Amino acid sequence: MIIKIISRTEEEFERCEYRQAIKIEVDGRGIFEVHDGELEDSNLSRDFADCWKIPELMQMAYDAGKKGETFEIIKEENEEI
């Protein structure tokens, strides 16, 4: 299982008025993304809705470990998030 954690570059962070974002891909498939937004949208029903997927992601990691799969984490910054 290859986990890629993508966040904004420093330049993109500044361009986006100091609002951060994070995206998580598992084996090349985007499955989690949250970002800072307007205050009224910064809740679990909007900008942070993918937080509800955390138990599923934990189960995926646990199952991969039980099967003896490798577990690799890659961190990346880019301007497309």
C-alpha positions in Angstrom: 0.0 0.0 0.0 1.5 3.3 -1.1 0.1 6.4 0.7 0.8 9.8 -0.9 0.1 12.9 1.2 -0.1 16.0 -0.9 -0.2 19.5 0.4 0.3 23.0 -1.1 3.7 24.5 -1.8 4.6 27.6 0.2 4.0 29.7 -2.9 0.5 28.2 -3.4 -0.3 28.5 0.3 0.5 32.3 0.1 -1.4 32.6 -3.2 -4.5 31.0 -1.6 -4.4 33.6 1.2 -2.7 31.3 3.7 -5.3 28.5 3.4 -3.9 25.0 3.5 -5.2 21.8 1.9 -4.2 18.2 2.1 -5.1 15.3 -0.2 -4.4 11.6 0.5 -4.0 9.0 -2.3 -3.9 5.3 -1.7 -2.2 3.3 -4.5 -2.7 6.2 -6.9 -6.4 6.8 -6.1 -7.5 10.0 -4.4 -9.6 9.1 -1.4 -9.3 12.0 1.1 -9.2 15.8 0.7 -9.8 18.6 3.1 -9.0 22.3 2.9 -9.3 25.5 4.8 -12.1 27.6 3.4 -14.5 30.3 4.5 -15.3 30.1 8.2 -18.9 29.1 7.6 -17.7 26.2 5.5 -15.1 24.9 7.8 -17.1 22.1 9.3 -17.6 18.4 9.0 -20.6 18.9 6.6 -18.5 20.8 4.1 -14.8 21.4 3.8 -13.9 18.6 6.2 -16.5 16.0 5.1 -13.8 13.5 4.2 -12.9 13.2 7.9 -15.8 10.8 8.1 -13.7 8.4 6.0 -10.9 8.1 8.6 -12.2 4.9 10.1 -12.4 3.3 6.7 -8.8 4.4 5.9 -7.6 3.0 9.2 -9.3 -0.3 8.4 -7.6 -0.3 5.0 -4.2 0.1 6.6 -4.9 -2.5 9.2 -6.0 -5.0 6.5 -3.0 -4.3 4.4 -0.7 -5.0 7.4 -2.5 -8.3 8.1 -1.9 -9.4 4.5 1.8 -8.5 4.8 1.6 -5.7 2.3 4.3 -3.1 2.4 3.2 0.3 3.8 5.0 3.3 2.2 4.2 7.0 2.9 5.3 9.6 0.4 4.9 13.3 1.1 4.6 15.8 -1.8 3.9 19.5 -2.3 2.3 20.8 -5.4 0.3 23.8 -6.7 -2.7 21.8 -8.0 -4.4 21.1 -4.7 
